[in-house]
Amino acid sequence: MLTQELDDIFSEGGPLAESVSHYHLRHGQLELARSISKAITDHEILIAEAGTGTGKTWAYLVPVFLSGGKVLVSTGTRTLQDQLFRRDLPHLRKALALSIQIALLKGRSNYVCHYHLERTEQDGRGYSSRREAGYLQEIGRFIKISSSGDKADLSEVPEDADIWSRVTSTRENCLGQDCPFVSDCFVLKARRKAQEADVVVVNHALFMADLALREEGITDLLPAVDTVVFDEAHQLPDIATRFLGTSVSLHNLQDLARQTEVAGLAHARGVVDWSAVSGALEQACRDLRLSAAAISQMPGGRATFNAIPDAEQFDESLENLLEKLDKIIKLLEMLAEKHPDISAAYKLAITLRAKLFVWSQPDRYGRHALMPDATSEELKAASAEEAVRWVEHGQHFFRFHSAPLSVAKIFSRYREPHQSWVLTSATLSVHGNFAHFVHQLGLWEARTEVWPSPFNYAEQALLFVPNTLPIPNSANFNTEFVELLLPLIKQATGGVLVLCTTLRAVDRIADLLRDRFDEEFIDRPLLRQGERSRRVLLEEFRNGSNMVLVGSASFWEGIDVPGDALTLVAIDKLPFAPPDDPVLEARMTACRDRGGNPFMEYQLPEAAIALKQGAGRLIRTERDWGVLVVGDARIVDKPYGRLLWRGLPAFTRTRDPKRALEFFKQHQLED
């Protein structure tokens, strides 16, 4: 791939400039494109941090188009996946006048299943309200006119509506070639298009699902490609941990019980008392939940395998549950050929049984049923590779979880020989150091580079760290934090985004803000996470001019609100992961056992990357401006704080609230 060709494409008079108005050459974008081109040509792994405004999407898509090979582009969110497929890829294909086939591929839960839709329509219990019935009618009309069956194309039914789980398939309940609608299957059509396309757009969840299935010897999800580009690559370690682990809920088992009863009564009535069989499994689920009641009172409602209270009673209840599951499996196995619904229930039962059994190994005495002849040394070595296991107990749920202590070995070996990998995001390093990210994914051979944002942060933004707030764990921190924000909220003409580190803080801070707004007659709509779906809240926030949105977790990233719709971002505390997170706790313990420093190796790098994500919500274009408030003085007062604030863009910095107010007034006058 010639450098000159890239130079011409990105030049002021090139095809990209002709395809959009107000185009200007960004040298960082061109340099990034050259580096990606080299990685593709030389079959390298490139980890590229590109600050906001670099233009990384075109920087990787242009070399991808020119490479002539088959390429997989994986994104962190379905939103970006849809944007790439519907906007960026078609635009670039037209601008470069290239005949390139593109395809969009999602997980099967995104596509309507004709078979399960028909079953739900025929089953009066398939929906529980008039609204659900209306959604079902919309979906029925949709599949008659849709070529994709992608639920994202049906805006009339919310993506998080419960009805979707009833009209889509899972790997366990898919009938495959036995399905009467196999020739119309949207999943198979999407996979065929992906096999034929030059560029396939997926998301990290599907990529990791494919990786997990390949570990089991199954290779039917994703096509073979020459190059993989991971956009929003900072999400990969967490998504890999989730997909390479296991999760089973009692809700899954209760669903199996109901599915077994319905299929048995419909297609094998009289063979056995189906209500009694399914009822026994449901009772075993209730008994297990009761035996683990004490977990709901533990921090986070979680307990690791070795910390489960009343462990003997818990183990007995789990063993009883497995026995009831075994009885259902034997029964369904004998009748599986009678009807596809019974076969689907059988496959689901086998899958759930296998996950639960693997979760239970090794037992409390160190015995491993999957390695019965192993020596003590072999068991010790196997334990080093073991996943951390825990139980989560809430008011409306009970889940078994496991996750690998490290995903590095599995993830890194997934790369095919001579395959090029490009991993890019605005937040991959800690002040230019990629060691943490590289270690997490095992990409020791990667070439790493940084392209800073082209924005003038010193003029466009101010970082305000107050020196008057109490320590973060103080009882009155939230109250004082809200009092500090009030003058800034009054002065800010645009929207305000308050980012919290916990859901509890979201509710507390939102309540305090509402009370103070009422007391001081501040006329600003107040939105909080949990009131409505994330998508609806963000749409309302973007469309408003003076909204205040209080959110946690998912609101720290993936939010693009340019202009005056957002001029103040406030972060309550440094985003250190909660100490009761079982995976983090296990990784920190392993780090400590080998003589490492878990705070410096895990907690601090994770917090630095999350902080960069949150701060990145403020400035999205060359014309944006605003104030970033960090209420946690540890970023300045603690020795490690330097690593955190030096990792942020080059904001002008102050600890004086008057300077923050003056910054607003100054920019409002300029506007």
C-alpha positions as CSV (number, residue, x, y, z in Angstrom):
1,M,0.0,0.0,0.0
2,L,1.7,3.2,-1.1
3,T,2.2,6.1,1.3
4,Q,1.6,8.5,-1.6
5,E,-1.8,7.0,-2.2
6,L,-2.8,7.7,1.3
7,D,-1.4,11.2,1.1
8,D,-3.5,11.9,-2.0
9,I,-6.7,10.5,-0.4
10,F,-6.3,12.6,2.7
11,S,-5.1,15.8,1.0
12,E,-7.0,19.0,0.9
13,G,-7.9,18.3,-2.8
14,G,-8.5,14.6,-2.5
15,P,-11.6,12.5,-2.7
16,L,-12.4,12.8,1.1
17,A,-12.3,16.6,0.8
18,E,-14.6,16.5,-2.2
19,S,-17.1,14.2,-0.3
20,V,-17.7,16.5,2.7
21,S,-17.9,20.3,3.3
22,H,-15.4,22.0,5.6
23,Y,-12.8,19.3,5.2
24,H,-9.3,20.0,6.4
25,L,-6.2,17.8,6.5
26,R,-5.4,16.5,10.0
27,H,-1.8,15.4,10.2
28,G,-2.5,13.1,13.1
29,Q,-5.2,11.3,11.1
30,L,-2.8,10.9,8.1
31,E,0.0,9.6,10.4
32,L,-2.4,7.1,12.1
33,A,-3.6,5.9,8.6
34,R,0.0,5.4,7.5
35,S,0.8,3.4,10.7
36,I,-2.3,1.2,10.3
37,S,-1.4,0.7,6.6
38,K,2.1,-0.6,7.7
39,A,0.5,-2.9,10.3
40,I,-1.8,-4.4,7.6
41,T,1.0,-4.8,5.1
42,D,3.5,-6.3,7.7
43,H,0.9,-8.5,9.5
44,E,1.6,-6.7,12.8
45,I,-0.3,-6.0,15.9
46,L,-0.7,-2.3,16.4
47,I,-2.1,-0.7,19.5
48,A,-3.0,2.9,18.6
49,E,-4.3,5.5,21.1
50,A,-5.9,8.3,19.1
51,G,-7.2,11.3,21.1
52,T,-10.7,12.7,20.5
53,G,-10.8,14.6,17.2
54,T,-8.0,12.6,15.5
55,G,-10.5,11.1,13.1
56,K,-9.6,7.5,13.7
57,T,-12.6,6.0,11.9
58,W,-11.5,7.2,8.5
59,A,-7.8,6.6,9.5
60,Y,-8.5,2.9,9.7
61,L,-11.2,2.5,7.1
62,V,-9.1,4.0,4.2
63,P,-6.2,1.5,4.7
64,V,-8.8,-1.3,5.2
65,F,-10.4,-0.4,1.8
66,L,-7.0,-0.2,0.1
67,S,-5.7,-3.5,1.5
68,G,-7.6,-5.7,-0.8
69,G,-8.0,-8.3,1.9
70,K,-11.0,-9.5,4.0
71,V,-11.4,-7.4,7.1
72,L,-13.4,-7.7,10.3
73,V,-14.2,-4.4,12.1
74,S,-15.2,-4.9,15.7
75,T,-16.8,-2.2,17.8
76,G,-17.5,-1.8,21.5
77,T,-21.2,-0.8,21.1
78,R,-24.0,-1.6,18.7
79,T,-24.5,2.1,18.2
80,L,-21.1,2.5,16.6
81,Q,-21.6,-0.8,14.8
82,D,-24.7,0.6,13.1
83,Q,-23.1,4.0,12.5
84,L,-20.2,2.3,10.7
85,F,-22.4,0.1,8.5
86,R,-25.1,2.7,7.7
87,R,-23.1,5.9,7.4
88,D,-19.2,5.7,7.4
89,L,-18.6,2.7,5.2
90,P,-21.1,3.6,2.5
91,H,-19.9,7.2,2.5
92,L,-16.2,6.2,2.1
93,R,-17.0,3.5,-0.5
94,K,-18.7,6.2,-2.6
95,A,-16.0,8.8,-2.0
96,L,-13.2,6.4,-3.1
97,A,-15.3,4.9,-5.9
98,L,-14.5,1.4,-4.8
99,S,-16.5,-1.7,-5.4
100,I,-16.4,-3.2,-1.9
101,Q,-19.0,-5.5,-0.3
102,I,-19.9,-4.7,3.3
103,A,-21.9,-6.7,5.8
104,L,-23.3,-6.2,9.3
105,L,-23.3,-9.2,11.6
106,K,-24.7,-9.2,15.1
107,G,-25.5,-11.9,17.7
108,R,-28.5,-14.1,17.1
109,S,-30.5,-12.3,19.9
110,N,-30.7,-9.3,17.6
111,Y,-32.6,-11.1,14.8
112,V,-36.3,-12.0,14.9
113,C,-36.8,-15.8,14.7
114,H,-39.8,-16.8,12.6
115,Y,-40.3,-20.0,14.5
116,H,-40.3,-18.5,18.0
117,L,-42.4,-15.5,16.8
118,E,-45.0,-18.0,15.5
119,R,-45.0,-19.9,18.8
120,T,-45.3,-16.7,20.8
121,E,-48.2,-15.5,18.7
122,Q,-50.0,-18.9,19.2
123,D,-49.4,-19.0,22.9
124,G,-51.6,-16.7,24.9
125,R,-49.0,-16.7,27.7
126,G,-46.4,-15.3,25.3
127,Y,-47.1,-11.7,26.5
128,S,-48.3,-10.3,29.8
129,S,-49.8,-6.9,28.9
130,R,-51.6,-4.9,26.3
131,R,-48.4,-3.1,25.5
132,E,-46.6,-6.5,25.0
133,A,-49.4,-7.6,22.7
134,G,-49.0,-4.4,20.7
135,Y,-45.2,-5.0,20.4
136,L,-45.9,-8.5,19.2
137,Q,-48.1,-7.2,16.4
138,E,-45.5,-4.7,15.4
139,I,-42.9,-7.4,15.2
140,G,-45.2,-9.6,13.1
141,R,-45.7,-6.8,10.6
142,F,-42.0,-6.0,10.7
143,I,-40.7,-9.4,9.5
144,K,-43.0,-9.3,6.5
145,I,-41.2,-6.2,5.1
146,S,-37.7,-6.5,6.6
147,S,-34.8,-7.9,4.7
148,S,-32.6,-8.1,7.8
149,G,-34.9,-9.0,10.7
150,D,-32.6,-6.8,12.9
151,K,-34.5,-5.5,15.9
152,A,-32.6,-2.2,15.7
153,D,-34.6,-1.4,12.5
154,L,-37.9,-1.5,14.4
155,S,-38.0,1.7,16.4
156,E,-41.6,1.1,17.6
157,V,-40.4,-1.6,19.9
158,P,-37.8,-0.7,22.5
159,E,-34.6,-2.7,22.3
160,D,-34.8,-3.6,25.9
161,A,-38.5,-4.8,25.8
162,D,-39.0,-8.2,27.3
163,I,-40.9,-9.5,24.2
164,W,-37.6,-9.7,22.3
165,S,-36.4,-12.7,24.4
166,R,-39.5,-14.6,23.3
167,V,-39.2,-13.9,19.6
168,T,-35.5,-14.4,19.1
169,S,-33.5,-17.7,19.3
170,T,-30.6,-18.8,21.4
171,R,-27.9,-21.3,20.5
172,E,-29.7,-23.9,22.7
173,N,-33.2,-23.5,21.4
174,C,-32.4,-22.9,17.7
175,L,-33.7,-25.8,15.6
176,G,-31.1,-25.5,13.0
177,Q,-31.8,-27.4,9.8
178,D,-34.9,-28.9,11.4
179,C,-36.6,-25.5,11.5
180,P,-39.6,-25.2,9.2
181,F,-38.4,-21.6,8.5
182,V,-34.8,-22.4,7.8
183,S,-34.9,-20.9,4.3
184,D,-36.2,-17.6,5.7
185,C,-33.8,-17.5,8.7
186,F,-32.4,-13.9,9.3
187,V,-29.4,-15.2,11.3
188,L,-28.3,-17.6,8.4
189,K,-28.9,-14.8,5.8
190,A,-26.7,-12.4,7.8
191,R,-23.9,-15.0,8.2
192,R,-24.0,-15.8,4.5
193,K,-23.6,-12.1,3.7
194,A,-20.7,-11.9,6.1
195,Q,-19.0,-14.8,4.4
196,E,-19.3,-13.1,1.0
197,A,-18.4,-9.5,2.1
198,D,-15.0,-7.8,2.0
199,V,-15.6,-5.8,5.2
200,V,-17.7,-7.2,8.0
201,V,-18.8,-5.1,10.9
202,V,-19.4,-6.9,14.2
203,N,-19.2,-5.9,17.9
204,H,-16.8,-7.1,20.6
205,A,-19.5,-9.2,22.3
206,L,-20.0,-11.3,19.1
207,F,-16.2,-11.5,18.6
208,M,-15.7,-12.8,22.1
209,A,-18.7,-15.2,21.7
210,D,-16.9,-16.6,18.7
211,L,-13.7,-16.9,20.6
212,A,-15.4,-18.7,23.5
213,L,-17.1,-21.2,21.0
214,R,-13.7,-21.8,19.3
215,E,-12.4,-22.9,22.7
216,E,-15.1,-25.5,22.5
217,G,-14.2,-26.5,19.0
218,I,-17.1,-24.7,17.3
219,T,-16.2,-22.4,14.4
220,D,-19.5,-21.3,12.7
221,L,-19.9,-17.7,13.9
222,L,-17.4,-15.4,12.1
223,P,-15.7,-15.7,8.8
224,A,-11.9,-16.1,8.3
225,V,-10.3,-12.7,7.7
226,D,-6.9,-11.2,6.9
227,T,-7.2,-8.2,9.2
228,V,-9.1,-7.4,12.4
229,V,-9.7,-3.8,13.5
230,F,-10.9,-3.3,17.1
231,D,-12.4,0.1,17.6
232,E,-13.2,1.2,21.2
233,A,-10.6,-1.4,22.1
234,H,-10.4,-0.3,25.7
235,Q,-13.5,-2.4,26.4
236,L,-11.9,-5.7,25.2
237,P,-10.5,-6.9,28.6
238,D,-13.8,-6.6,30.4
239,I,-15.8,-8.1,27.6
240,A,-13.3,-10.9,27.2
241,T,-13.5,-11.6,30.9
242,R,-17.3,-11.8,30.7
243,F,-17.6,-14.0,27.6
244,L,-14.8,-16.4,28.6
245,G,-16.5,-16.9,31.9
246,T,-19.8,-18.5,32.8
247,S,-23.1,-17.1,34.1
248,V,-26.2,-19.1,35.1
249,S,-29.2,-17.7,36.9
250,L,-32.0,-19.5,38.7
251,H,-34.2,-17.6,36.2
252,N,-32.6,-19.6,33.4
253,L,-33.5,-22.8,35.3
254,Q,-37.0,-21.7,36.0
255,D,-37.5,-20.9,32.3
256,L,-36.2,-24.4,31.5
257,A,-38.8,-25.9,33.9
258,R,-41.6,-23.9,32.2
259,Q,-40.3,-24.8,28.7
260,T,-40.2,-28.4,29.7
261,E,-43.7,-28.4,31.0
262,V,-45.2,-26.6,27.9
263,A,-43.3,-28.9,25.4
264,G,-44.2,-32.0,27.3
265,L,-47.9,-31.3,27.7
266,A,-48.1,-30.3,24.0
267,H,-46.2,-33.1,22.4
268,A,-45.8,-36.0,25.0
269,R,-48.9,-35.7,27.2
270,G,-49.5,-38.8,29.3
271,V,-45.9,-40.0,29.3
272,V,-45.2,-38.5,32.7
273,D,-46.7,-35.8,35.0
274,W,-45.0,-32.9,33.4
275,S,-46.2,-30.4,36.0
276,A,-44.7,-32.5,38.8
277,V,-41.4,-32.8,36.9
278,S,-41.0,-29.1,36.2
279,G,-42.4,-28.3,39.7
280,A,-39.6,-30.4,41.3
281,L,-36.9,-28.3,39.5
282,E,-38.6,-25.0,40.5
283,Q,-38.8,-26.2,44.1
284,A,-35.1,-27.1,44.0
285,C,-34.3,-23.6,42.8
286,R,-36.3,-22.1,45.7
287,D,-34.5,-24.3,48.2
288,L,-31.1,-23.3,46.8
289,R,-32.1,-19.6,47.0
290,L,-33.2,-20.0,50.6
291,S,-30.0,-21.9,51.6
292,A,-28.0,-18.9,50.3
293,A,-30.1,-16.2,51.9
294,A,-27.2,-14.9,54.0
295,I,-25.3,-13.9,50.8
296,S,-27.9,-11.1,50.1
297,Q,-26.7,-9.4,53.3
298,M,-23.0,-9.5,52.3
299,P,-21.2,-6.5,50.6
300,G,-22.6,-6.2,47.1
301,G,-24.9,-9.2,47.7
302,R,-22.0,-11.4,46.5
303,A,-19.9,-14.2,47.9
304,T,-17.0,-16.0,46.3
305,F,-17.1,-19.8,46.3
306,N,-14.8,-20.1,49.3
307,A,-16.7,-17.5,51.3
308,I,-20.2,-18.8,50.9
309,P,-21.8,-18.9,54.4
310,D,-23.4,-22.2,55.5
311,A,-21.4,-23.8,52.7
312,E,-22.5,-27.4,53.6
313,Q,-26.2,-26.5,53.3
314,F,-25.5,-24.6,50.1
315,D,-23.6,-27.6,48.5
316,E,-26.4,-30.0,49.5
317,S,-29.0,-27.7,47.8
318,L,-26.9,-27.4,44.7
319,E,-26.4,-31.2,44.5
320,N,-30.2,-31.6,44.9
321,L,-30.8,-29.1,42.0
322,L,-28.3,-31.0,39.8
323,E,-30.1,-34.3,40.6
324,K,-33.5,-32.8,39.6
325,L,-31.9,-31.4,36.4
326,D,-30.5,-34.9,35.6
327,K,-33.9,-36.4,35.8
328,I,-35.3,-33.9,33.4
329,I,-32.4,-34.5,31.0
330,K,-32.9,-38.2,31.0
331,L,-36.6,-37.8,30.3
332,L,-36.1,-35.2,27.5
333,E,-33.4,-37.3,25.9
334,M,-35.8,-40.3,25.5
335,L,-38.4,-38.0,23.9
336,A,-36.2,-35.5,22.0
337,E,-37.1,-36.9,18.6
338,K,-40.9,-36.5,19.2
339,H,-40.9,-32.8,18.5
340,P,-38.3,-29.9,18.0
341,D,-39.6,-28.1,21.1
342,I,-38.7,-31.1,23.3
343,S,-35.3,-31.3,21.6
344,A,-34.7,-27.6,22.2
345,A,-35.6,-28.1,25.9
346,Y,-33.2,-31.0,26.1
347,K,-30.3,-29.0,24.5
348,L,-30.9,-26.1,27.0
349,A,-31.0,-28.5,30.0
350,I,-27.7,-30.1,28.9
351,T,-26.1,-26.7,28.5
352,L,-27.2,-25.4,31.9
353,R,-26.2,-28.6,33.6
354,A,-22.7,-28.4,32.1
355,K,-22.3,-24.8,33.2
356,L,-23.4,-25.5,36.7
357,F,-21.2,-28.5,37.1
358,V,-18.1,-26.8,35.8
359,W,-18.9,-23.9,38.2
360,S,-18.8,-26.4,41.1
361,Q,-15.3,-27.7,40.3
362,P,-13.0,-28.2,42.1
363,D,-15.0,-28.9,45.2
364,R,-14.2,-27.6,48.7
365,Y,-11.7,-30.3,49.3
366,G,-9.7,-29.5,46.2
367,R,-11.0,-32.5,44.3
368,H,-11.6,-31.9,40.6
369,A,-14.1,-34.3,39.0
370,L,-12.9,-33.3,35.5
371,M,-9.4,-34.3,36.5
372,P,-9.9,-37.4,38.7
373,D,-6.5,-38.9,38.1
374,A,-4.5,-35.7,38.5
375,T,-1.6,-35.4,41.0
376,S,-1.6,-32.8,43.7
377,E,1.0,-30.8,41.7
378,E,-1.2,-31.0,38.5
379,L,-4.2,-29.8,40.5
380,K,-2.2,-27.0,41.9
381,A,-1.1,-26.0,38.4
382,A,-4.7,-26.2,37.2
383,S,-5.8,-24.0,40.1
384,A,-3.5,-21.3,38.9
385,E,-5.5,-21.3,35.7
386,E,-8.8,-21.5,37.5
387,A,-11.6,-19.0,37.2
388,V,-12.8,-17.0,40.2
389,R,-16.2,-18.3,41.2
390,W,-18.9,-16.3,43.0
391,V,-22.7,-16.1,43.7
392,E,-24.8,-13.0,43.3
393,H,-28.0,-12.8,45.4
394,G,-30.5,-10.0,44.9
395,Q,-34.2,-9.4,45.6
396,H,-35.2,-10.5,42.2
397,F,-32.3,-12.6,41.0
398,F,-29.8,-15.3,41.9
399,R,-26.8,-16.0,39.7
400,F,-23.7,-18.2,39.5
401,H,-20.7,-16.5,37.9
402,S,-17.2,-17.5,37.0
403,A,-14.5,-15.6,35.2
404,P,-10.9,-16.3,34.3
405,L,-8.2,-14.6,36.4
406,S,-6.5,-13.7,33.1
407,V,-7.8,-13.7,29.5
408,A,-4.3,-12.9,28.1
409,K,-3.4,-16.5,27.0
410,I,-6.7,-17.3,25.4
411,F,-7.2,-13.9,23.7
412,S,-3.7,-13.7,22.3
413,R,-3.7,-17.2,20.8
414,Y,-6.9,-16.4,18.9
415,R,-4.9,-14.4,16.4
416,E,-4.2,-16.4,13.3
417,P,-0.6,-16.5,11.9
418,H,0.0,-13.6,9.5
419,Q,-3.3,-11.9,10.6
420,S,-3.1,-8.2,11.2
421,W,-4.6,-6.7,14.3
422,V,-5.3,-3.0,14.9
423,L,-6.6,-2.0,18.3
424,T,-7.6,1.7,18.7
425,S,-9.3,3.9,21.2
426,A,-8.9,7.3,22.8
427,T,-8.1,5.6,26.1
428,L,-5.6,2.7,26.1
429,S,-2.5,4.0,27.9
430,V,-1.7,5.5,31.3
431,H,0.2,8.7,30.3
432,G,1.5,7.0,27.2
433,N,2.4,3.7,29.0
434,F,0.5,0.7,27.5
435,A,1.8,-1.9,29.9
436,H,-1.5,-2.5,31.7
437,F,-3.5,-2.9,28.5
438,V,-0.8,-5.1,26.8
439,H,-0.6,-7.3,29.9
440,Q,-4.4,-7.8,30.1
441,L,-4.6,-9.1,26.6
442,G,-1.2,-10.8,26.3
443,L,-0.3,-8.8,23.2
444,W,3.4,-8.7,24.0
445,E,4.5,-8.4,20.3
446,A,2.4,-5.3,19.6
447,R,3.7,-2.0,18.4
448,T,2.3,0.9,20.4
449,E,1.8,4.5,19.4
450,V,0.0,7.6,20.6
451,W,-1.6,10.4,18.6
452,P,-2.8,13.2,20.9
453,S,-6.0,15.1,20.3
454,P,-5.7,18.1,17.9
455,F,-8.0,20.2,20.2
456,N,-6.6,23.2,22.1
457,Y,-7.6,22.0,25.5
458,A,-5.7,24.8,27.3
459,E,-8.1,27.4,25.8
460,Q,-11.2,25.2,25.3
461,A,-11.4,23.6,28.7
462,L,-10.7,24.1,32.4
463,L,-10.1,21.4,35.0
464,F,-11.3,22.4,38.4
465,V,-10.3,20.4,41.5
466,P,-11.8,22.1,44.6
467,N,-9.7,22.2,47.7
468,T,-12.7,22.7,50.0
469,L,-14.5,19.4,49.8
470,P,-14.2,16.7,52.6
471,I,-12.6,13.4,51.9
472,P,-14.6,11.2,49.4
473,N,-15.7,8.6,52.1
474,S,-17.0,11.4,54.4
475,A,-20.7,11.2,55.3
476,N,-21.4,14.7,54.0
477,F,-19.3,14.5,50.8
478,N,-22.3,14.3,48.5
479,T,-24.0,17.3,50.1
480,E,-20.9,19.4,49.9
481,F,-20.3,18.3,46.3
482,V,-23.8,19.4,45.3
483,E,-23.3,22.8,47.0
484,L,-20.1,23.3,45.1
485,L,-21.8,22.5,41.8
486,L,-24.8,24.8,42.3
487,P,-23.1,28.1,41.3
488,L,-21.5,26.4,38.3
489,I,-24.8,24.9,37.2
490,K,-26.5,28.3,37.5
491,Q,-23.7,29.9,35.4
492,A,-23.4,27.2,32.8
493,T,-25.6,28.0,29.8
494,G,-25.4,24.5,28.3
495,G,-26.1,21.0,29.6
496,V,-24.6,19.5,32.7
497,L,-23.4,15.8,33.0
498,V,-22.7,14.6,36.5
499,L,-20.8,11.3,36.5
500,C,-20.9,9.2,39.7
501,T,-18.9,6.1,40.6
502,T,-21.8,4.2,42.1
503,L,-25.6,3.9,41.5
504,R,-26.2,4.8,45.1
505,A,-24.4,8.1,44.5
506,V,-26.5,8.7,41.4
507,D,-29.7,8.6,43.5
508,R,-28.3,10.6,46.4
509,I,-26.8,13.4,44.2
510,A,-29.9,13.5,42.0
511,D,-32.1,13.9,45.1
512,L,-29.9,16.6,46.5
513,L,-29.9,18.5,43.2
514,R,-33.7,18.3,42.9
515,D,-34.1,19.7,46.4
516,R,-31.7,22.5,45.8
517,F,-33.3,23.3,42.4
518,D,-36.7,23.6,44.1
519,E,-35.3,25.8,46.9
520,E,-33.5,28.2,44.6
521,F,-36.0,28.1,41.7
522,I,-33.5,26.7,39.3
523,D,-35.4,25.9,36.1
524,R,-33.5,23.0,34.7
525,P,-34.9,19.5,33.8
526,L,-33.1,16.9,35.9
527,L,-32.6,13.4,34.4
528,R,-31.1,10.4,36.3
529,Q,-29.9,7.0,35.3
530,G,-32.6,4.3,35.8
531,E,-35.6,6.6,35.1
532,R,-35.7,5.5,31.5
533,S,-33.5,3.6,29.1
534,R,-30.0,5.0,28.5
535,R,-30.9,5.6,24.8
536,V,-34.0,7.7,25.7
537,L,-32.2,9.7,28.4
538,L,-29.3,10.5,26.0
539,E,-31.7,11.6,23.2
540,E,-33.6,13.9,25.6
541,F,-30.2,15.3,26.9
542,R,-28.9,16.0,23.4
543,N,-32.1,17.6,22.3
544,G,-32.4,19.9,25.3
545,S,-30.3,23.0,25.9
546,N,-30.1,23.1,29.7
547,M,-30.5,19.5,30.9
548,V,-28.8,18.1,33.9
549,L,-28.1,14.3,33.6
550,V,-26.8,12.3,36.6
551,G,-25.4,8.9,35.6
552,S,-22.9,6.2,36.5
553,A,-21.0,3.3,34.8
554,S,-22.3,3.3,31.1
555,F,-22.6,7.1,31.0
556,W,-18.8,7.5,31.4
557,E,-18.2,6.6,27.8
558,G,-19.9,6.4,24.4
559,I,-21.6,9.8,24.8
560,D,-21.0,12.3,22.1
561,V,-22.8,15.6,22.8
562,P,-21.0,18.4,21.0
563,G,-21.6,22.2,21.3
564,D,-23.6,24.0,24.0
565,A,-25.7,20.9,24.8
566,L,-22.8,20.0,27.2
567,T,-20.5,22.6,28.9
568,L,-20.1,21.2,32.3
569,V,-18.9,17.7,33.3
570,A,-18.7,16.9,37.0
571,I,-17.1,13.7,38.4
572,D,-17.8,13.0,42.0
573,K,-14.9,10.6,42.9
574,L,-12.0,8.9,41.3
575,P,-13.3,5.8,39.5
576,F,-11.5,3.1,41.5
577,A,-13.2,-0.2,41.0
578,P,-15.2,-1.4,44.1
579,P,-13.1,-3.6,46.4
580,D,-15.9,-6.2,46.6
581,D,-15.7,-7.0,42.9
582,P,-14.8,-10.7,43.0
583,V,-12.7,-10.7,39.8
584,L,-10.7,-7.7,40.8
585,E,-10.2,-9.1,44.3
586,A,-9.0,-12.4,43.0
587,R,-6.6,-10.7,40.5
588,M,-5.2,-8.4,43.2
589,T,-4.7,-11.4,45.5
590,A,-2.8,-13.3,42.8
591,C,-0.7,-10.2,42.1
592,R,0.1,-9.8,45.8
593,D,1.0,-13.5,46.0
594,R,3.6,-13.2,43.3
595,G,5.1,-10.1,45.1
596,G,3.5,-7.5,42.9
597,N,1.7,-4.2,43.8
598,P,-2.0,-4.6,43.0
599,F,-2.8,-1.0,43.5
600,M,-0.2,0.2,41.0
601,E,-0.7,-2.8,38.6
602,Y,-4.5,-3.0,38.6
603,Q,-6.5,-0.3,40.5
604,L,-4.6,2.8,39.4
605,P,-4.3,2.0,35.6
606,E,-8.0,1.0,35.6
607,A,-9.0,4.3,37.3
608,A,-6.7,6.3,35.0
609,I,-8.4,4.9,31.8
610,A,-11.9,5.3,33.2
611,L,-11.1,8.9,34.3
612,K,-9.9,9.7,30.7
613,Q,-13.2,8.2,29.4
614,G,-15.3,10.4,31.7
615,A,-13.3,13.6,31.0
616,G,-13.5,12.9,27.3
617,R,-17.3,13.6,27.3
618,L,-16.6,17.4,27.5
619,I,-14.7,18.4,24.4
620,R,-15.9,16.7,21.2
621,T,-15.1,19.3,18.5
622,E,-12.8,22.2,17.8
623,R,-15.5,24.6,18.8
624,D,-16.5,23.0,22.1
625,W,-15.6,24.5,25.4
626,G,-16.4,23.8,29.1
627,V,-15.4,23.0,32.6
628,L,-14.5,19.6,34.0
629,V,-15.0,19.3,37.8
630,V,-13.3,16.5,39.7
631,G,-14.6,16.5,43.3
632,D,-11.9,14.1,44.6
633,A,-8.9,16.0,45.8
634,R,-6.8,12.8,45.8
635,I,-6.0,13.6,42.2
636,V,-3.9,16.5,43.5
637,D,-3.1,15.7,47.1
638,K,-1.9,12.0,46.8
639,P,1.5,11.1,45.2
640,Y,-0.2,8.8,42.7
641,G,-2.6,11.6,41.6
642,R,0.1,12.9,39.2
643,L,-0.3,9.8,37.1
644,L,-4.0,10.5,36.9
645,W,-4.1,14.1,36.0
646,R,-1.1,13.9,33.7
647,G,-3.0,11.2,31.7
648,L,-5.8,13.7,31.0
649,P,-5.7,16.2,28.1
650,A,-3.8,19.4,28.7
651,F,-6.6,21.4,30.4
652,T,-5.9,24.6,32.1
653,R,-6.1,23.7,35.8
654,T,-7.4,25.5,38.9
655,R,-8.5,24.9,42.4
656,D,-10.3,28.2,42.7
657,P,-14.1,28.2,42.2
658,K,-14.1,31.9,41.2
659,R,-11.7,31.0,38.3
660,A,-14.2,28.3,37.1
661,L,-17.1,30.8,37.2
662,E,-15.0,33.4,35.3
663,F,-14.2,30.8,32.6
664,F,-17.9,30.4,32.0
665,K,-18.5,34.1,31.8
666,Q,-15.5,34.6,29.5
667,H,-16.7,32.0,27.0
668,Q,-20.3,33.2,27.1
669,L,-19.2,36.7,26.2
670,E,-17.2,35.3,23.3
671,D,-20.2,33.4,22.0
